[in-house]
Amino acid sequence: MLPEIKKTIHFDTGKTNIFLISEVSDLPEDIFDAPETEYVAQRLAEKNQNTVILNKLGKFAFICRIASKEDTDQNKLLEKCRKAGESLLGIYKDHKIGSVCVVDCCHKPTETLAFAEGMLLGNYQFLKYRTDRSEKESTLTEIEIVSPGLDEEAIAELHTLCKAVYTCRSLINEPLSSLNAEKLAEEFESMAHEAGIKIEVLNKQKIEALKMGGLLAVNLGSVDPPTFSIMEYKPEGAVNAKPIVLVGKGVVYDTGGMSLKPTASMDTMKCDMSGAAAVASALYAIALAKLPVFVVALIPATDNRTDGNAYVPGDIISMMDGTTVEVLNTDAEGRLILADALTYAKKYDPMLVIDIATLTGAAEAALGKYGMAGMQNNAELYFPQLVKSGFEVHERIAEFPFWDDYEELLKSEIADLKNIGGRFAGAITAGKFLQHFTDYPWIHLDIAGPAFLDKRDGYRTMGGTGVGVRLFFDFVKKIGENKVQV
């Protein structure tokens, strides 16, 4: 459940309060007596101790030191605050606390908002299929904030953004049995209608008319038809005449096709549409927040399964732009459906295109869960800002080399391209394959590592993390504020 969050002027000493401080002297003297203040000081003096809990007859006072003189890196400090906010959720649940008030005693509104963000994001649960849901469900339903320097608009925006992350996570966590490509498109339609986004969903017949050979080839082994969702948000007074286009990989389940994955590698493949969920949810947040930026989301969707008609290694397929591709591995399917979407993006004459996908095991092997691989072509103006946004929201991008030499690995003797480049540099050759279909400023993000977790990592809950949503929102927001050239 996403808790409600609001600003308030005063806090009630009869309720559970969280006092955020930098120094013990920040504590309100009219709330804490001398022995309590001394006790807090002693506890905070202990190594790695930043939280003290006082039980005031069943109502708790949490004292959290969120900043100190050693915190000189603002991005690290904000992440520390998010983690601190999340760390208290278990206590709330154990004591059935439904409402808390966060009190900014150290006059740090940005850090206070990050603390609340950690609570909101960490409170996410996917219990739809649990029969014992009431026993597992979080009790936190309301967060109040007392911070004179924090305006209500910023709090409302945070709630909207977290709502979008929740939506993204739930889409990723849905099993294929209830979320095939058509159902995914229906979910996007519902989000679009709520947020005022224009949407068109192309069915298989229209996809065939566009000659999207990559998407159609991957879909050959499925009993369910593919979809291609086009979502457009163009507010009046947008700062950009040409749109930012976000492209998300929507493989709702990936068996590997005829290049079948081992069972253990297939267990979590419902998450192979994390890119699709991220771009749709980011656009959902952008529209709900009414950011003044023209943004489009393109989402090719299908599952990749085995069947008598499935495409096989050795096949040659013709892509939307006429490029012929020799298929050497049907488990390298994401790049095929993305390539058609990147070709379609040309019709917008875009300012910038960013694709995001759970694309390669190579990216995960290189970076683990800690970051995404990034590559770019002709986007030198925008890539540094996207990287900066990544550090600010802690969805970090590691730029991989993108030298022309890697194109040699994709050359085919019998077609224009091969769909894999061999054993080495797999994340880069996948990016190089996609680059072939672009003629505009373009950034590629591979989120194979951080998109889906097998166990909780602070406010990044187990399962779908929603990575990409906060990154795109922050980046687009800065464009709307004219902090990035358009």
N, C-alpha and C positions, 0 to 999 in steps of 0.2 A: 504494500500500500504506500502510495506517495503521500507523505504528511503534508498538511496545509502549513504554509509559512507566512508570517505577517510581522510587521513592525509594531511595536508598542512603546509607550512612553515610560511606563513604570512596570516594575516587576513585583510580584506578590511573594512575600517571604514565607507564606504558608504553602507555597508550591515548590516543585523541584526546579532549581536554578543552576545554571552553569556560568561561573564567573571566569571570564578570560582576562588573564593578566600577563604583564611582562615582568613585573617585580611584585613582591609581597606587599609593598607599600601601595599598590594599586587597589587593594581590597577596600571596600567601603567600611569605614570605621563604625558606622551606625548599624552594621549587620554582623560584623565579627568582633567579638570581644578580644581582649589581650591574650588570654590563654589559647584561644582558637587560632589567632594570628601567629602566635609563637609555634604552635603545633604544625601549622601549614608551612612555616619557614623551615622547620626542622626536616619535614618530609621532603620538601623540594630541594633541600641541600644534599639529599642522597643521590648517588650516581644514577643517571638515566631516569630520574623521577620527575615527571612533569604534570602529574595529576594527583590531586588529593581529594578524598571523598569524606564528607562529614554527614553523618546521619542525624538529622534533627527531628527526632520522634517520628520517623517514617517518611519525612520529607527530606530529600537529599540536597546538599549543596556540593556541587562539583567545582573545584578550583583547578583550572587548566592554565598552565604557563605555555602560551602559544608563541612567544618570541623572547629572544634574549639578545644581548650584545653580540653574540657569536653568529647570529643569523644575518649574514650580509648578502646572501643570494636570495633575492625576492622570490624567484620561482621555486626554489627549494623550500623556502619558508611557507609559501602557499600550500605546497604539497604536504608539508608537515602538519599544517592546520587541518587539511582535509582528513588526513589519517587520524589526527587527534579527535575530530568530530565523530568519525566512524567507530573509534575504539570504545566509546561509551554505550553503544547500542545494545550490547549483550546485558549490561546492567539494567538498562531500561526494561528489557524484556523479562529478566529474572524477577524484577520487582513490580512488573505490570504497570509501568509508568507510561501514561498516554500523552502527557503534555509537558514540555520543558520550555524554559525561557533562557536564552543565551544573552548574557549581560556583558557588553564590551566595556570592561573597566580600564583598559589601557589605551582607548581611543585609536583603535586600529580597525576601521570599518572593512577594509579589503580583506584582511585576515579573518575577521569575524564572519564575513560572507563565505569565505573558503571553508571555515569550520562547519558552518551550516550545510554547505554543499556536500561535505563528507558524510554528514548524517543522512541527508536526503538520498544520495546515491547508494550508500551502504544499506539503507533500509529496504532496498528492492528485494522481492522474493518471487519465485516462480512456483506457485503452489497449486496451479490449476488442476493438476491430475493427482493431488494428494487427497486421500479420504479422511486423513486426520488433520485437515487444514487448520482448524481452529486452535489446535494444540501447538502448531508450529508458527502461527502467524505473529508477526511483530505487533507490539502494542502501541508503538509510537504513532500518533495521529496528528499532532500539532506541535509546531515550533514557533515560539515568539522570539523576537530579537529586540533588545534595547541597545541601540547604538546611534547616538546623535548624528554621526557623520554619514550614516547609511540611509539612502533614500528608498522610498517604497517601490519605485520603478525598478531599481536594481534587484530587489527581493522578488518582485513579480517575474522579472526576466529569468532569475535563477530557477524559480518554480517551473516556468515554461520549458526551460532547457532540460531540467531533470525529468519532466514529463516525457519529453522526446527520447531521452536515454532509456527510460523505462519501456517505452513503446518499442524501441529498437531491440532491447534485450529480450523482450517477450516474443517478438517475431523470430529472433534467432533460436530461442529455446523451444519453439513449437516443433513437434515432430512432423515428418513428411506426411504421415497419415492424416494430418489435419491442415497441412499447409503446402499444397502443391503450387505450381506456377500460377494457375488461375486464381487460387485462393489468395496467394500473395498479392496479386494485382487488385483483388477486391479489398484487401486491407489498405492498400495504398489509396484506393478510391475513397474509402471512408476517412482516412487522414486528410486527403485533399479537400474533401467537402467541408470538413470541420474548419480547416485553416484558410479556406478561400484560395486554393491552388487549382489552376486549370489542369485537368488530366485527361489523357486519351490512352486507352489500352488497345494495342494492336493485337488481333487474334492471328492464328496460324495462317489464314488465307492472306491477310495483309502483309504478314512477314514474308510469305512466299512471293507476293507481288513486288516486294522490295529486294528480293533475291539475297536475303540475309543467309548466305550459305553456311556460315559458321554456326549460328544459332540453330538452324534447321538440321545440320549434321549431328550436333550433340543431342538433339531431341529425338533422333531416329529410333533410339532404343527405348523410348518411353511410351506408355499408353496414354499419358496426359499431354495435351498440346502445350507449346511454348507461348509466352506472352512477351510483349515489349511495351513497357510503360513509359509514357512521356509526361512529365510533370513540369508545369511552368508557373513560376511566381514572378510577375512583372508589376510591381507597385507603381502608382503614379509618382512622378518625381524621382525615379530611380537614378542613382548617381552614375550608372553605367548604361550606355546605349547598347553595347554588345553584351550578351549574357556570360556569366560564369556557368559552365556546364559540368555537372557532377555525374559521373558514370559509375554504376555499382554492379559488381558481379552477382547475379542472382541464380546460382546453381542451388536449388532447394534441397537437393541431396546428390551426393557424388559417390557412386560405387567405383569410379575409375573407368566405367564402361568395359569394353572387351579387354582393356589392360587393367584387369580387376585388382583392386586394392586387397591387401590382407585384411581379415576381419577386424583385427585390433585397430587398424588404421581407418576403418570405416565407421567405427562406433559414434563418432561425433560429427559425421559429415552432413548432418542437418544444418551445421553452421556455415556451410559453403556459400550461403547467401548473405553473409554478414556485411559485405560491401553494399549490396542492394538495400538492406535494412538501414545502413548508416546514411546513405545519401537521401533516401526518402524521409527518414526521421530528422535529419539535419534540415532539410527543406521545410518540413513540418514546423520545426522550432523557429526557423527564420521567418516564415509566414505568420505564425502566431505572435511573434514579437514585432512584426511589422517593420523589419529592417528594410531600409530604402535601397535594396540591391536586386537587380534582375538576375535570377538564378533558375536554371533548368536542371532537372534530374532525368537521366535516361537509364532504364533498367531492363536489360534482357534477362529473361528467366526461363529455366527449364530444369529438369533433373537429368542426370547422366547415368543411364542404366544399360544393362545388357538385354538384348532381345534379338530375335532372328533378323531384324532389319537394322540393327545397330551399326554405326560406322565402325570401321576396323583399321588397325595399323596397315598402312600400304595404300589406303584410299587417298584420292586427290579430290579436294573440294574447292569450289569457287566461291570466294567471299563477295560481299555486297559491292565492293569497289572493283571486282573483276580479278583480283589477285588469286592465283592458284596456290594451294597449300598441300604439301605432302604430309599426311598424318602418320607419324611414327609412334605416337603414344596417345591413346584416347583419354588418358588421365590428365593430359594437358589440354583440358577442354575450356577452362575459364578464359584463356586468351583468345579462343575462337569466338566466343559469344561477345566478349568485350570489343574485339576488333570490328565487328559489324556496328556496334554502338558508337565507336569512335569515328567510323565512317559516316554514320548518320549525323553525328555532331557537326560535321562540316556545313550542313545546311543553315546553321545559326551564325556562321562567320563569327565564332565566339571570341570573347576577350581572353578566356582561359578555359582549358578543360582539365579536370582532375579526375582520374579514375582511381578506384579503391577496391581491393579484392583480396580474398584469402587465396593467393595465387600459387605460391611455391613453398615446398618444404625447405628449400634452400634459404629462403628469407628467415624462416623460423629457426633453422639450424644456426644461422649467423647471429641472430639477435635475441632469440628466446622470446619470452613474454614481455620484454622490457621496452620494445620499440618496434617501429615499422620501417621497412626499407623504402627509401624514396629515390626516384630518378626523375630527370626533367630534360626537356628539349625546348629551346627558345622561350623558356619561362624564367630567365634570370631575374626579371623584374619582380616576380611574385614568389618564387621559391623561398628566398630568405625570410619573407614575412610568414609564410606557412610554417616554416621551421620554428620561427619565433613563437607563433601561436601554439605550436606543439609543446614547446618547453613551458609556456605559461599555463596550459591546462594539463600538463604532464601526459600528453599523448605524443611522445617524441618521435622524430623522424631522423633516421641515419641515412645520409646521402651516400649512395653507392656510385662507383665510377660508371661512366656511360660512354666509354670510348667506342669509336667506330669499329675498332678491331673485332669486337664481339659479334658484329654482323656476319663475319665469315662463318661462324658456327651455325648459322641458320640457312646457309645456301644449300639448295637441293639440286640434284642432277636432272630431275624430271619435272619439277614445278618451280614456281617463283620463290617459295619459302618452304622450310620444314617447320613443323610446329614445336619441335624441341631442339635444343642446341647441344645436347650431349651431357656428359657427366659433370662438367665444371661450370661454375658461374651461372647456375640455373635461374636465380632471381633476376640477374642482369639480362640474360638472353630472352627471358620471358618479356621483360620490359622492351628489349630491342624489337621483338616480334610486334608488340603493340605500336611502337613508334612508327613502323612502316605505314600504319593506317592514319597517321596524323599529319596535318600541314598547318598547325596553329600552335600557339604557346600551350604546352602540355606537361602535366606532372603525373607520375605514376606512383601509387602507394600500395605496397604489399603488406597486408596486415595478418598474414598467416600465423604469426606468433601471438599477438595480444588479443585477437578477436574472440577467443573462446578458452576458458580456463577450467582445468579439472579440479581446482580447489580455490577457495576464496583468497583474494589478495587485497586485504583492506576493504576499501569501498568498491573495488572491482569484484563483484560477486561471482560465484561459481557459474559456469556456463557462459552465455553471451555477455560480453562486456559493454557493447555499444560503442567501442572505440571508433573514432572518426566523427561522431556527432558533435561533441564539444569542440573538437579541432576545427571543423568546418564553420561552426557557428561563430567562434572567436575570429576566425579569418575573415568571414563575410562581414561581421560587425565592424571590424576595423576598416574595411573598404567603405562601408556605409558612413563611417566617421571621417572619411577622407584621410586616413592614416596610411593608405596604400594608394599609389598612383593607378588611375584607371584610364 
